[in-house]
Amino acid sequence: MAKTIKNLADELGVSKTAIRKHMDDQFREEFTIKDGNKILIKDEGAEELKNQFANQSETEHEPIEKPEEIKDSNASSSVNQFDILAKQLNSQADQLIAKDKQIADLHKLLDQSQQLQLDVQNKLRKIESAPKVEQIANDNGDTAVETLTKESTEQTNHVKPKKRHWWNF
């Protein structure tokens, strides 16, 4: 009985993609049947795929024996690698400490900058809310007298300003 790729993949414990990779054009011509959108694999094709996956798994799981000399050199190289990695780790830890200090300093500077900006804004608000004054010399020219500007006096007296024309010099 023919099986779908999914059924065969579940049975073998592999993915559908793995099954498709093992199906070349010749395999498809000999062992597959097209049923609508599905590709059905005949029993002979399923057996061949099982054999391919069995052979593949045996070669993957065979232990590779190393001579004693190679094992000894690997042990000394792993110690050297450990020393190198420990130095790198210490170096990176030092770098992180330096970065943390820089970040803390930048936070202080940012806070100071924000406080200065807030002070400037408050001073500007005070200046804008204060009545505007002009210094005008007396008729005698002796002393300066502070008076409210025309704009502020017109606002307090509710008087409309005179309309000015461009041709009045």
DRENDREN-616277 format. One record per atom (N, C-alpha, C): atom name; residue number from 0; residue in one letter; x negated, y, z. Coordinates in nm, 3 decimals. Layout:
{"CA", NUM, "A", {X, Y, Z}}
...
// end
This chain:
{"N", 0, "M", {-0.084, -0.117, 0.000}}
{"CA", 0, "M", {0.000, 0.000, 0.000}}
{"C", 0, "M", {-0.089, 0.124, 0.000}}
{"N", 1, "A", {-0.057, 0.221, -0.081}}
{"CA", 1, "A", {-0.137, 0.342, -0.096}}
{"C", 1, "A", {-0.118, 0.432, 0.027}}
{"N", 2, "K", {-0.226, 0.505, 0.060}}
{"CA", 2, "K", {-0.224, 0.595, 0.176}}
{"C", 2, "K", {-0.256, 0.736, 0.130}}
{"N", 3, "T", {-0.201, 0.834, 0.203}}
{"CA", 3, "T", {-0.236, 0.973, 0.173}}
{"C", 3, "T", {-0.373, 1.003, 0.231}}
{"N", 4, "I", {-0.430, 1.114, 0.187}}
{"CA", 4, "I", {-0.563, 1.153, 0.238}}
{"C", 4, "I", {-0.556, 1.178, 0.387}}
{"N", 5, "K", {-0.446, 1.239, 0.434}}
{"CA", 5, "K", {-0.431, 1.269, 0.576}}
{"C", 5, "K", {-0.424, 1.141, 0.658}}
{"N", 6, "N", {-0.342, 1.043, 0.612}}
{"CA", 6, "N", {-0.331, 0.916, 0.685}}
{"C", 6, "N", {-0.466, 0.845, 0.694}}
{"N", 7, "L", {-0.539, 0.844, 0.582}}
{"CA", 7, "L", {-0.669, 0.777, 0.581}}
{"C", 7, "L", {-0.768, 0.852, 0.670}}
{"N", 8, "A", {-0.764, 0.985, 0.669}}
{"CA", 8, "A", {-0.854, 1.064, 0.753}}
{"C", 8, "A", {-0.826, 1.037, 0.901}}
{"N", 9, "D", {-0.698, 1.030, 0.938}}
{"CA", 9, "D", {-0.663, 1.000, 1.077}}
{"C", 9, "D", {-0.709, 0.860, 1.116}}
{"N", 10, "E", {-0.695, 0.766, 1.027}}
{"CA", 10, "E", {-0.734, 0.628, 1.054}}
{"C", 10, "E", {-0.885, 0.616, 1.073}}
{"N", 11, "L", {-0.961, 0.689, 0.992}}
{"CA", 11, "L", {-1.107, 0.680, 1.000}}
{"C", 11, "L", {-1.166, 0.775, 1.104}}
{"N", 12, "G", {-1.086, 0.871, 1.150}}
{"CA", 12, "G", {-1.134, 0.967, 1.249}}
{"C", 12, "G", {-1.223, 1.075, 1.189}}
{"N", 13, "V", {-1.196, 1.112, 1.065}}
{"CA", 13, "V", {-1.271, 1.218, 0.997}}
{"C", 13, "V", {-1.172, 1.321, 0.945}}
{"N", 14, "S", {-1.224, 1.428, 0.890}}
{"CA", 14, "S", {-1.136, 1.532, 0.837}}
{"C", 14, "S", {-1.095, 1.500, 0.693}}
{"N", 15, "K", {-0.989, 1.569, 0.649}}
{"CA", 15, "K", {-0.944, 1.552, 0.511}}
{"C", 15, "K", {-1.051, 1.601, 0.414}}
{"N", 16, "T", {-1.121, 1.706, 0.454}}
{"CA", 16, "T", {-1.228, 1.760, 0.369}}
{"C", 16, "T", {-1.338, 1.657, 0.349}}
{"N", 17, "A", {-1.372, 1.582, 0.452}}
{"CA", 17, "A", {-1.476, 1.479, 0.441}}
{"C", 17, "A", {-1.434, 1.373, 0.341}}
{"N", 18, "I", {-1.308, 1.336, 0.345}}
{"CA", 18, "I", {-1.257, 1.235, 0.249}}
{"C", 18, "I", {-1.265, 1.291, 0.107}}
{"N", 19, "R", {-1.223, 1.415, 0.089}}
{"CA", 19, "R", {-1.224, 1.476, -0.046}}
{"C", 19, "R", {-1.367, 1.485, -0.101}}
{"N", 20, "K", {-1.465, 1.511, -0.012}}
{"CA", 20, "K", {-1.604, 1.520, -0.058}}
{"C", 20, "K", {-1.654, 1.386, -0.113}}
{"N", 21, "H", {-1.604, 1.278, -0.062}}
{"CA", 21, "H", {-1.647, 1.146, -0.108}}
{"C", 21, "H", {-1.572, 1.101, -0.232}}
{"N", 22, "M", {-1.472, 1.175, -0.272}}
{"CA", 22, "M", {-1.393, 1.138, -0.389}}
{"C", 22, "M", {-1.445, 1.214, -0.511}}
{"N", 23, "D", {-1.524, 1.147, -0.595}}
{"CA", 23, "D", {-1.569, 1.210, -0.718}}
{"C", 23, "D", {-1.469, 1.178, -0.830}}
{"N", 24, "D", {-1.497, 1.225, -0.950}}
{"CA", 24, "D", {-1.404, 1.208, -1.062}}
{"C", 24, "D", {-1.379, 1.060, -1.093}}
{"N", 25, "Q", {-1.483, 0.980, -1.090}}
{"CA", 25, "Q", {-1.469, 0.837, -1.120}}
{"C", 25, "Q", {-1.381, 0.769, -1.013}}
{"N", 26, "F", {-1.403, 0.804, -0.886}}
{"CA", 26, "F", {-1.323, 0.748, -0.777}}
{"C", 26, "F", {-1.176, 0.785, -0.797}}
{"N", 27, "R", {-1.150, 0.910, -0.834}}
{"CA", 27, "R", {-1.012, 0.956, -0.852}}
{"C", 27, "R", {-0.944, 0.879, -0.965}}
{"N", 28, "E", {-1.017, 0.853, -1.076}}
{"CA", 28, "E", {-0.958, 0.780, -1.189}}
{"C", 28, "E", {-0.924, 0.636, -1.151}}
{"N", 29, "E", {-1.010, 0.573, -1.073}}
{"CA", 29, "E", {-0.992, 0.431, -1.041}}
{"C", 29, "E", {-0.897, 0.407, -0.924}}
{"N", 30, "F", {-0.907, 0.487, -0.817}}
{"CA", 30, "F", {-0.841, 0.450, -0.692}}
{"C", 30, "F", {-0.732, 0.546, -0.644}}
{"N", 31, "T", {-0.694, 0.644, -0.722}}
{"CA", 31, "T", {-0.591, 0.736, -0.674}}
{"C", 31, "T", {-0.469, 0.736, -0.765}}
{"N", 32, "I", {-0.355, 0.770, -0.703}}
{"CA", 32, "I", {-0.229, 0.783, -0.775}}
{"C", 32, "I", {-0.172, 0.920, -0.737}}
{"N", 33, "K", {-0.123, 0.993, -0.835}}
{"CA", 33, "K", {-0.065, 1.125, -0.810}}
{"C", 33, "K", {0.085, 1.106, -0.790}}
{"N", 34, "D", {0.136, 1.153, -0.673}}
{"CA", 34, "D", {0.280, 1.144, -0.643}}
{"C", 34, "D", {0.329, 1.285, -0.608}}
{"N", 35, "G", {0.368, 1.361, -0.711}}
{"CA", 35, "G", {0.410, 1.499, -0.687}}
{"C", 35, "G", {0.289, 1.582, -0.647}}
{"N", 36, "N", {0.295, 1.641, -0.529}}
{"CA", 36, "N", {0.183, 1.720, -0.478}}
{"C", 36, "N", {0.083, 1.637, -0.400}}
{"N", 37, "K", {0.113, 1.511, -0.376}}
{"CA", 37, "K", {0.028, 1.426, -0.292}}
{"C", 37, "K", {-0.063, 1.340, -0.377}}
{"N", 38, "I", {-0.182, 1.316, -0.323}}
{"CA", 38, "I", {-0.274, 1.221, -0.384}}
{"C", 38, "I", {-0.274, 1.098, -0.294}}
{"N", 39, "L", {-0.237, 0.986, -0.352}}
{"CA", 39, "L", {-0.233, 0.860, -0.278}}
{"C", 39, "L", {-0.355, 0.777, -0.316}}
{"N", 40, "I", {-0.418, 0.718, -0.215}}
{"CA", 40, "I", {-0.538, 0.637, -0.236}}
{"C", 40, "I", {-0.498, 0.491, -0.225}}
{"N", 41, "K", {-0.534, 0.414, -0.326}}
{"CA", 41, "K", {-0.503, 0.271, -0.327}}
{"C", 41, "K", {-0.583, 0.201, -0.218}}
{"N", 42, "D", {-0.540, 0.078, -0.185}}
{"CA", 42, "D", {-0.606, 0.002, -0.078}}
{"C", 42, "D", {-0.754, -0.023, -0.109}}
{"N", 43, "E", {-0.786, -0.050, -0.236}}
{"CA", 43, "E", {-0.925, -0.074, -0.273}}
{"C", 43, "E", {-1.009, 0.051, -0.249}}
{"N", 44, "G", {-0.954, 0.168, -0.282}}
{"CA", 44, "G", {-1.024, 0.294, -0.260}}
{"C", 44, "G", {-1.041, 0.324, -0.112}}
{"N", 45, "A", {-0.937, 0.289, -0.031}}
{"CA", 45, "A", {-0.946, 0.309, 0.113}}
{"C", 45, "A", {-1.058, 0.224, 0.171}}
{"N", 46, "E", {-1.071, 0.099, 0.124}}
{"CA", 46, "E", {-1.177, 0.011, 0.172}}
{"C", 46, "E", {-1.315, 0.065, 0.135}}
{"N", 47, "E", {-1.326, 0.116, 0.014}}
{"CA", 47, "E", {-1.454, 0.171, -0.030}}
{"C", 47, "E", {-1.492, 0.293, 0.055}}
{"N", 48, "L", {-1.394, 0.381, 0.084}}
{"CA", 48, "L", {-1.421, 0.497, 0.168}}
{"C", 48, "L", {-1.459, 0.455, 0.310}}
{"N", 49, "K", {-1.392, 0.351, 0.362}}
{"CA", 49, "K", {-1.427, 0.301, 0.496}}
{"C", 49, "K", {-1.571, 0.253, 0.499}}
{"N", 50, "N", {-1.612, 0.182, 0.393}}
{"CA", 50, "N", {-1.751, 0.133, 0.386}}
{"C", 50, "N", {-1.850, 0.249, 0.378}}
{"N", 51, "Q", {-1.815, 0.353, 0.300}}
{"CA", 51, "Q", {-1.904, 0.468, 0.288}}
{"C", 51, "Q", {-1.922, 0.537, 0.424}}
{"N", 52, "F", {-1.812, 0.556, 0.496}}
{"CA", 52, "F", {-1.820, 0.622, 0.626}}
{"C", 52, "F", {-1.891, 0.533, 0.728}}
{"N", 53, "A", {-1.873, 0.400, 0.719}}
{"CA", 53, "A", {-1.941, 0.309, 0.811}}
{"C", 53, "A", {-2.091, 0.314, 0.787}}
{"N", 54, "N", {-2.134, 0.312, 0.660}}
{"CA", 54, "N", {-2.277, 0.318, 0.628}}
{"C", 54, "N", {-2.336, 0.452, 0.671}}
{"N", 55, "Q", {-2.260, 0.556, 0.653}}
{"CA", 55, "Q", {-2.308, 0.690, 0.689}}
{"C", 55, "Q", {-2.326, 0.702, 0.840}}
{"N", 56, "S", {-2.233, 0.650, 0.918}}
{"CA", 56, "S", {-2.243, 0.662, 1.063}}
{"C", 56, "S", {-2.356, 0.577, 1.119}}
{"N", 57, "E", {-2.388, 0.462, 1.055}}
{"CA", 57, "E", {-2.499, 0.379, 1.101}}
{"C", 57, "E", {-2.632, 0.451, 1.081}}
{"N", 58, "T", {-2.648, 0.519, 0.970}}
{"CA", 58, "T", {-2.774, 0.589, 0.945}}
{"C", 58, "T", {-2.789, 0.711, 1.035}}
{"N", 59, "E", {-2.680, 0.771, 1.074}}
{"CA", 59, "E", {-2.686, 0.887, 1.162}}
{"C", 59, "E", {-2.723, 0.848, 1.304}}
{"N", 60, "H", {-2.680, 0.731, 1.349}}
{"CA", 60, "H", {-2.698, 0.692, 1.488}}
{"C", 60, "H", {-2.822, 0.608, 1.513}}
{"N", 61, "E", {-2.902, 0.580, 1.411}}
{"CA", 61, "E", {-3.024, 0.502, 1.432}}
{"C", 61, "E", {-3.125, 0.588, 1.508}}
{"N", 62, "P", {-3.181, 0.535, 1.615}}
{"CA", 62, "P", {-3.281, 0.612, 1.689}}
{"C", 62, "P", {-3.411, 0.619, 1.612}}
{"N", 63, "I", {-3.474, 0.733, 1.618}}
{"CA", 63, "I", {-3.603, 0.751, 1.551}}
{"C", 63, "I", {-3.711, 0.743, 1.658}}
{"N", 64, "E", {-3.802, 0.648, 1.640}}
{"CA", 64, "E", {-3.906, 0.628, 1.739}}
{"C", 64, "E", {-4.026, 0.714, 1.704}}
{"N", 65, "K", {-4.084, 0.776, 1.808}}
{"CA", 65, "K", {-4.201, 0.861, 1.788}}
{"C", 65, "K", {-4.321, 0.794, 1.852}}
{"N", 66, "P", {-4.436, 0.811, 1.794}}
{"CA", 66, "P", {-4.557, 0.760, 1.859}}
{"C", 66, "P", {-4.586, 0.838, 1.986}}
{"N", 67, "E", {-4.664, 0.780, 2.076}}
{"CA", 67, "E", {-4.694, 0.841, 2.205}}
{"C", 67, "E", {-4.765, 0.975, 2.190}}
{"N", 68, "E", {-4.852, 0.988, 2.090}}
{"CA", 68, "E", {-4.926, 1.112, 2.070}}
{"C", 68, "E", {-4.830, 1.228, 2.042}}
{"N", 69, "I", {-4.732, 1.202, 1.960}}
{"CA", 69, "I", {-4.636, 1.307, 1.926}}
{"C", 69, "I", {-4.556, 1.345, 2.049}}
{"N", 70, "K", {-4.519, 1.249, 2.131}}
{"CA", 70, "K", {-4.442, 1.277, 2.252}}
{"C", 70, "K", {-4.523, 1.365, 2.347}}
{"N", 71, "D", {-4.652, 1.337, 2.363}}
{"CA", 71, "D", {-4.737, 1.416, 2.452}}
{"C", 71, "D", {-4.752, 1.559, 2.402}}
{"N", 72, "S", {-4.772, 1.575, 2.272}}
{"CA", 72, "S", {-4.788, 1.710, 2.217}}
{"C", 72, "S", {-4.657, 1.788, 2.230}}
{"N", 73, "N", {-4.545, 1.719, 2.219}}
{"CA", 73, "N", {-4.416, 1.786, 2.237}}
{"C", 73, "N", {-4.398, 1.832, 2.381}}
{"N", 74, "A", {-4.447, 1.753, 2.477}}
{"CA", 74, "A", {-4.434, 1.791, 2.617}}
{"C", 74, "A", {-4.515, 1.916, 2.646}}
{"N", 75, "S", {-4.638, 1.923, 2.594}}
{"CA", 75, "S", {-4.720, 2.042, 2.618}}
{"C", 75, "S", {-4.665, 2.163, 2.544}}
{"N", 76, "S", {-4.610, 2.140, 2.425}}
{"CA", 76, "S", {-4.553, 2.254, 2.351}}
{"C", 76, "S", {-4.425, 2.303, 2.418}}
{"N", 77, "S", {-4.350, 2.212, 2.482}}
{"CA", 77, "S", {-4.229, 2.257, 2.551}}
{"C", 77, "S", {-4.264, 2.341, 2.674}}
{"N", 78, "V", {-4.378, 2.310, 2.740}}
{"CA", 78, "V", {-4.423, 2.391, 2.853}}
{"C", 78, "V", {-4.463, 2.529, 2.804}}
{"N", 79, "N", {-4.535, 2.533, 2.692}}
{"CA", 79, "N", {-4.574, 2.662, 2.633}}
{"C", 79, "N", {-4.450, 2.741, 2.593}}
{"N", 80, "Q", {-4.354, 2.675, 2.535}}
{"CA", 80, "Q", {-4.231, 2.742, 2.495}}
{"C", 80, "Q", {-4.158, 2.795, 2.618}}
{"N", 81, "F", {-4.161, 2.718, 2.726}}
{"CA", 81, "F", {-4.098, 2.763, 2.849}}
{"C", 81, "F", {-4.164, 2.889, 2.901}}
{"N", 82, "D", {-4.297, 2.894, 2.898}}
{"CA", 82, "D", {-4.370, 3.013, 2.943}}
{"C", 82, "D", {-4.336, 3.133, 2.857}}
{"N", 83, "I", {-4.332, 3.113, 2.728}}
{"CA", 83, "I", {-4.299, 3.222, 2.636}}
{"C", 83, "I", {-4.158, 3.273, 2.662}}
{"N", 84, "L", {-4.065, 3.180, 2.679}}
{"CA", 84, "L", {-3.925, 3.220, 2.705}}
{"C", 84, "L", {-3.911, 3.292, 2.839}}
{"N", 85, "A", {-3.988, 3.248, 2.939}}
{"CA", 85, "A", {-3.983, 3.314, 3.069}}
{"C", 85, "A", {-4.036, 3.457, 3.059}}
{"N", 86, "K", {-4.144, 3.477, 2.981}}
{"CA", 86, "K", {-4.198, 3.613, 2.961}}
{"C", 86, "K", {-4.096, 3.701, 2.888}}
{"N", 87, "Q", {-4.032, 3.644, 2.787}}
{"CA", 87, "Q", {-3.932, 3.721, 2.713}}
{"C", 87, "Q", {-3.815, 3.759, 2.804}}
{"N", 88, "L", {-3.775, 3.667, 2.887}}
{"CA", 88, "L", {-3.664, 3.693, 2.979}}
{"C", 88, "L", {-3.699, 3.803, 3.077}}
{"N", 89, "N", {-3.820, 3.800, 3.133}}
{"CA", 89, "N", {-3.865, 3.905, 3.224}}
{"C", 89, "N", {-3.872, 4.040, 3.154}}
{"N", 90, "S", {-3.923, 4.039, 3.031}}
{"CA", 90, "S", {-3.931, 4.163, 2.954}}
{"C", 90, "S", {-3.792, 4.220, 2.928}}
{"N", 91, "Q", {-3.700, 4.136, 2.892}}
{"CA", 91, "Q", {-3.563, 4.182, 2.866}}
{"C", 91, "Q", {-3.496, 4.232, 2.993}}
{"N", 92, "A", {-3.525, 4.169, 3.106}}
{"CA", 92, "A", {-3.470, 4.216, 3.233}}
{"C", 92, "A", {-3.522, 4.355, 3.266}}
{"N", 93, "D", {-3.652, 4.378, 3.242}}
{"CA", 93, "D", {-3.710, 4.510, 3.265}}
{"C", 93, "D", {-3.646, 4.614, 3.173}}
{"N", 94, "Q", {-3.625, 4.577, 3.049}}
{"CA", 94, "Q", {-3.561, 4.668, 2.954}}
{"C", 94, "Q", {-3.419, 4.703, 3.000}}
{"N", 95, "L", {-3.346, 4.604, 3.049}}
{"CA", 95, "L", {-3.210, 4.629, 3.097}}
{"C", 95, "L", {-3.209, 4.724, 3.216}}
{"N", 96, "I", {-3.306, 4.709, 3.306}}
{"CA", 96, "I", {-3.315, 4.798, 3.421}}
{"C", 96, "I", {-3.341, 4.941, 3.374}}
{"N", 97, "A", {-3.431, 4.956, 3.277}}
{"CA", 97, "A", {-3.461, 5.089, 3.223}}
{"C", 97, "A", {-3.337, 5.149, 3.155}}
{"N", 98, "K", {-3.264, 5.069, 3.082}}
{"CA", 98, "K", {-3.143, 5.116, 3.014}}
{"C", 98, "K", {-3.037, 5.157, 3.116}}
{"N", 99, "D", {-3.023, 5.080, 3.223}}
{"CA", 99, "D", {-2.926, 5.115, 3.328}}
{"C", 99, "D", {-2.960, 5.250, 3.390}}
{"N", 100, "K", {-3.091, 5.274, 3.412}}
{"CA", 100, "K", {-3.133, 5.402, 3.469}}
{"C", 100, "K", {-3.102, 5.516, 3.373}}
{"N", 101, "Q", {-3.128, 5.495, 3.245}}
{"CA", 101, "Q", {-3.097, 5.597, 3.145}}
{"C", 101, "Q", {-2.948, 5.627, 3.140}}
{"N", 102, "I", {-2.868, 5.524, 3.149}}
{"CA", 102, "I", {-2.722, 5.542, 3.146}}
{"C", 102, "I", {-2.676, 5.621, 3.268}}
{"N", 103, "A", {-2.732, 5.590, 3.385}}
{"CA", 103, "A", {-2.695, 5.663, 3.507}}
{"C", 103, "A", {-2.733, 5.810, 3.494}}
{"N", 104, "D", {-2.854, 5.838, 3.441}}
{"CA", 104, "D", {-2.896, 5.977, 3.421}}
{"C", 104, "D", {-2.804, 6.049, 3.323}}
{"N", 105, "L", {-2.767, 5.982, 3.217}}
{"CA", 105, "L", {-2.676, 6.043, 3.120}}
{"C", 105, "L", {-2.539, 6.072, 3.180}}
{"N", 106, "H", {-2.492, 5.985, 3.269}}
{"CA", 106, "H", {-2.364, 6.010, 3.335}}
{"C", 106, "H", {-2.371, 6.135, 3.422}}
{"N", 107, "K", {-2.483, 6.151, 3.494}}
{"CA", 107, "K", {-2.500, 6.271, 3.576}}
{"C", 107, "K", {-2.497, 6.396, 3.489}}
{"N", 108, "L", {-2.572, 6.393, 3.378}}
{"CA", 108, "L", {-2.577, 6.508, 3.288}}
{"C", 108, "L", {-2.440, 6.538, 3.228}}
{"N", 109, "L", {-2.367, 6.434, 3.196}}
{"CA", 109, "L", {-2.233, 6.452, 3.140}}
{"C", 109, "L", {-2.139, 6.516, 3.243}}
{"N", 110, "D", {-2.148, 6.470, 3.367}}
{"CA", 110, "D", {-2.065, 6.528, 3.473}}
{"C", 110, "D", {-2.099, 6.675, 3.493}}
{"N", 111, "Q", {-2.228, 6.709, 3.495}}
{"CA", 111, "Q", {-2.269, 6.848, 3.511}}
{"C", 111, "Q", {-2.219, 6.934, 3.396}}
{"N", 112, "S", {-2.228, 6.880, 3.277}}
{"CA", 112, "S", {-2.182, 6.954, 3.159}}
{"C", 112, "S", {-2.031, 6.979, 3.166}}
{"N", 113, "Q", {-1.957, 6.879, 3.210}}
{"CA", 113, "Q", {-1.812, 6.895, 3.221}}
{"C", 113, "Q", {-1.778, 6.999, 3.329}}
{"N", 114, "Q", {-1.851, 7.000, 3.439}}
{"CA", 114, "Q", {-1.825, 7.098, 3.545}}
{"C", 114, "Q", {-1.855, 7.240, 3.496}}
{"N", 115, "L", {-1.964, 7.256, 3.423}}
{"CA", 115, "L", {-1.996, 7.387, 3.367}}
{"C", 115, "L", {-1.890, 7.433, 3.268}}
{"N", 116, "Q", {-1.845, 7.341, 3.187}}
{"CA", 116, "Q", {-1.741, 7.374, 3.089}}
{"C", 116, "Q", {-1.612, 7.416, 3.159}}
{"N", 117, "L", {-1.577, 7.348, 3.267}}
{"CA", 117, "L", {-1.458, 7.382, 3.344}}
{"C", 117, "L", {-1.472, 7.521, 3.407}}
{"N", 118, "D", {-1.590, 7.552, 3.460}}
{"CA", 118, "D", {-1.615, 7.685, 3.517}}
{"C", 118, "D", {-1.599, 7.793, 3.412}}
{"N", 119, "V", {-1.653, 7.770, 3.295}}
{"CA", 119, "V", {-1.642, 7.868, 3.186}}
{"C", 119, "V", {-1.496, 7.888, 3.147}}
{"N", 120, "Q", {-1.420, 7.780, 3.138}}
{"CA", 120, "Q", {-1.278, 7.791, 3.104}}
{"C", 120, "Q", {-1.202, 7.869, 3.210}}
{"N", 121, "N", {-1.230, 7.844, 3.337}}
{"CA", 121, "N", {-1.163, 7.918, 3.444}}
{"C", 121, "N", {-1.196, 8.066, 3.438}}
{"N", 122, "K", {-1.322, 8.099, 3.413}}
{"CA", 122, "K", {-1.361, 8.240, 3.403}}
{"C", 122, "K", {-1.292, 8.307, 3.284}}
{"N", 123, "L", {-1.281, 8.236, 3.173}}
{"CA", 123, "L", {-1.212, 8.292, 3.056}}
{"C", 123, "L", {-1.065, 8.316, 3.086}}
{"N", 124, "R", {-1.003, 8.225, 3.158}}
{"CA", 124, "R", {-0.862, 8.244, 3.195}}
{"C", 124, "R", {-0.845, 8.366, 3.284}}
{"N", 125, "K", {-0.938, 8.386, 3.379}}
{"CA", 125, "K", {-0.932, 8.503, 3.467}}
{"C", 125, "K", {-0.945, 8.631, 3.386}}
{"N", 126, "I", {-1.039, 8.630, 3.294}}
{"CA", 126, "I", {-1.061, 8.749, 3.213}}
{"C", 126, "I", {-0.940, 8.778, 3.126}}
{"N", 127, "E", {-0.880, 8.676, 3.068}}
{"CA", 127, "E", {-0.764, 8.694, 2.982}}
{"C", 127, "E", {-0.642, 8.740, 3.060}}
{"N", 128, "S", {-0.628, 8.695, 3.183}}
{"CA", 128, "S", {-0.510, 8.731, 3.261}}
{"C", 128, "S", {-0.523, 8.867, 3.328}}
{"N", 129, "A", {-0.644, 8.919, 3.341}}
{"CA", 129, "A", {-0.665, 9.050, 3.403}}
{"C", 129, "A", {-0.615, 9.159, 3.308}}
{"N", 130, "P", {-0.563, 9.274, 3.362}}
{"CA", 130, "P", {-0.516, 9.381, 3.274}}
{"C", 130, "P", {-0.633, 9.442, 3.198}}
{"N", 131, "K", {-0.605, 9.478, 3.075}}
{"CA", 131, "K", {-0.710, 9.535, 2.992}}
{"C", 131, "K", {-0.720, 9.684, 3.025}}
{"N", 132, "V", {-0.843, 9.729, 3.037}}
{"CA", 132, "V", {-0.867, 9.870, 3.072}}
{"C", 132, "V", {-0.962, 9.933, 2.973}}
{"N", 133, "E", {-0.948, 10.062, 2.958}}
{"CA", 133, "E", {-1.040, 10.138, 2.875}}
{"C", 133, "E", {-1.101, 10.248, 2.960}}
{"N", 134, "Q", {-1.216, 10.286, 2.926}}
{"CA", 134, "Q", {-1.275, 10.399, 2.995}}
{"C", 134, "Q", {-1.267, 10.519, 2.901}}
{"N", 135, "I", {-1.201, 10.619, 2.950}}
{"CA", 135, "I", {-1.183, 10.740, 2.869}}
{"C", 135, "I", {-1.242, 10.857, 2.947}}
{"N", 136, "A", {-1.313, 10.938, 2.880}}
{"CA", 136, "A", {-1.372, 11.056, 2.946}}
{"C", 136, "A", {-1.262, 11.159, 2.968}}
{"N", 137, "N", {-1.271, 11.231, 3.081}}
{"CA", 137, "N", {-1.177, 11.340, 3.108}}
{"C", 137, "N", {-1.192, 11.450, 3.004}}
{"N", 138, "D", {-1.098, 11.537, 3.005}}
{"CA", 138, "D", {-1.107, 11.650, 2.914}}
{"C", 138, "D", {-1.234, 11.730, 2.942}}
{"N", 139, "N", {-1.271, 11.737, 3.068}}
{"CA", 139, "N", {-1.391, 11.813, 3.103}}
{"C", 139, "N", {-1.518, 11.737, 3.065}}
{"N", 140, "G", {-1.504, 11.602, 3.049}}
{"CA", 140, "G", {-1.620, 11.519, 3.017}}
{"C", 140, "G", {-1.702, 11.487, 3.138}}
{"N", 141, "D", {-1.644, 11.508, 3.259}}
{"CA", 141, "D", {-1.721, 11.486, 3.381}}
{"C", 141, "D", {-1.732, 11.338, 3.417}}
{"N", 142, "T", {-1.617, 11.269, 3.439}}
{"CA", 142, "T", {-1.621, 11.131, 3.487}}
{"C", 142, "T", {-1.534, 11.044, 3.398}}
{"N", 143, "A", {-1.558, 10.914, 3.407}}
{"CA", 143, "A", {-1.479, 10.818, 3.331}}
{"C", 143, "A", {-1.362, 10.772, 3.415}}
{"N", 144, "V", {-1.246, 10.761, 3.354}}
{"CA", 144, "V", {-1.126, 10.718, 3.423}}
{"C", 144, "V", {-1.076, 10.591, 3.356}}
{"N", 145, "E", {-1.039, 10.493, 3.437}}
{"CA", 145, "E", {-0.986, 10.368, 3.384}}
{"C", 145, "E", {-0.837, 10.380, 3.364}}
{"N", 146, "T", {-0.792, 10.347, 3.245}}
{"CA", 146, "T", {-0.648, 10.348, 3.216}}
{"C", 146, "T", {-0.610, 10.220, 3.145}}
{"N", 147, "L", {-0.485, 10.187, 3.152}}
{"CA", 147, "L", {-0.437, 10.069, 3.082}}
{"C", 147, "L", {-0.435, 10.095, 2.933}}
{"N", 148, "T", {-0.458, 9.995, 2.857}}
{"CA", 148, "T", {-0.455, 10.012, 2.712}}
{"C", 148, "T", {-0.314, 10.034, 2.665}}
{"N", 149, "K", {-0.300, 10.079, 2.543}}
{"CA", 149, "K", {-0.169, 10.105, 2.485}}
{"C", 149, "K", {-0.084, 9.978, 2.485}}
{"N", 150, "E", {-0.146, 9.866, 2.453}}
{"CA", 150, "E", {-0.071, 9.741, 2.447}}
{"C", 150, "E", {-0.011, 9.706, 2.582}}
{"N", 151, "S", {-0.089, 9.714, 2.688}}
{"CA", 151, "S", {-0.037, 9.676, 2.820}}
{"C", 151, "S", {0.066, 9.776, 2.868}}
{"N", 152, "T", {0.048, 9.906, 2.837}}
{"CA", 152, "T", {0.149, 10.004, 2.881}}
{"C", 152, "T", {0.277, 9.986, 2.803}}
{"N", 153, "E", {0.266, 9.953, 2.678}}
{"CA", 153, "E", {0.388, 9.933, 2.598}}
{"C", 153, "E", {0.462, 9.809, 2.646}}
{"N", 154, "Q", {0.388, 9.706, 2.688}}
{"CA", 154, "Q", {0.454, 9.586, 2.738}}
{"C", 154, "Q", {0.524, 9.613, 2.869}}
{"N", 155, "T", {0.464, 9.690, 2.956}}
{"CA", 155, "T", {0.526, 9.716, 3.086}}
{"C", 155, "T", {0.641, 9.814, 3.072}}
{"N", 156, "N", {0.634, 9.910, 2.980}}
{"CA", 156, "N", {0.741, 10.008, 2.962}}
{"C", 156, "N", {0.846, 9.962, 2.862}}
{"N", 157, "H", {0.823, 9.852, 2.795}}
{"CA", 157, "H", {0.914, 9.797, 2.695}}
{"C", 157, "H", {0.940, 9.895, 2.582}}
{"N", 158, "V", {0.837, 9.965, 2.541}}
{"CA", 158, "V", {0.847, 10.061, 2.432}}
{"C", 158, "V", {0.789, 9.996, 2.308}}
{"N", 159, "K", {0.860, 10.013, 2.196}}
{"CA", 159, "K", {0.810, 9.957, 2.072}}
{"C", 159, "K", {0.699, 10.047, 2.019}}
{"N", 160, "P", {0.593, 9.988, 1.969}}
{"CA", 160, "P", {0.486, 10.070, 1.914}}
{"C", 160, "P", {0.531, 10.137, 1.785}}
{"N", 161, "K", {0.469, 10.249, 1.754}}
{"CA", 161, "K", {0.499, 10.318, 1.629}}
{"C", 161, "K", {0.452, 10.234, 1.514}}
{"N", 162, "K", {0.529, 10.237, 1.409}}
{"CA", 162, "K", {0.490, 10.164, 1.290}}
{"C", 162, "K", {0.384, 10.247, 1.218}}
{"N", 163, "R", {0.274, 10.185, 1.188}}
{"CA", 163, "R", {0.165, 10.257, 1.123}}
{"C", 163, "R", {0.162, 10.220, 0.976}}
{"N", 164, "H", {0.139, 10.315, 0.896}}
{"CA", 164, "H", {0.130, 10.293, 0.752}}
{"C", 164, "H", {-0.016, 10.294, 0.711}}
{"N", 165, "W", {-0.045, 10.227, 0.605}}
{"CA", 165, "W", {-0.182, 10.217, 0.561}}
{"C", 165, "W", {-0.237, 10.348, 0.507}}
{"N", 166, "W", {-0.151, 10.436, 0.464}}
{"CA", 166, "W", {-0.198, 10.561, 0.403}}
{"C", 166, "W", {-0.224, 10.671, 0.503}}
{"N", 167, "N", {-0.188, 10.649, 0.631}}
{"CA", 167, "N", {-0.216, 10.750, 0.733}}
{"C", 167, "N", {-0.363, 10.742, 0.771}}
{"N", 168, "F", {-0.432, 10.855, 0.750}}
{"CA", 168, "F", {-0.574, 10.858, 0.782}}
{"C", 168, "F", {-0.598, 10.929, 0.908}}
// end
